[in-house]
């Protein structure tokens, strides 16, 4: 049994509600967070806890790859899911009812520059988040295994 198969620790607040609806309906309720803004469920293994953790996130596509932005709303601290996948890049994603294992990596600078507009076309606020922090907000590329 993979660590990704263990019971999942759920987030709190609106993310928990979104995740529970998404799981219960195979994404029929929750895939579209807002019109034109799709979401997936990302499962990572906690860097410290070793527990599976699932997070709903906006995603884009680049061919077969899935794209995520580790913005944390422009916080100076990256989101926990990003810290987890940098420690263990083996992840699981769910897109609607489809679930599959994948490998995550941070886009290199040239790739990030090329793919950033894909994500800001979906969620323009990412450009605002960049202005709120000194850190470079990572763009994550997830390749299905």
Buried (B, 14 or more C-beta within 10 A) or exposed (E): EEBBEEEBEBBEEEBEBBBBBBBEEBBEEBBEBEEEEBBBBBBBBBBEEEBBBBBBBBBBEBEEBBBBBBBBEBEEEBBBBBBBBBEBBBBBBBBBEEEEBBEBBBBEEEBBEEBBEBBBEBBEEBEEBBEBBEBEBBBBBBBEE
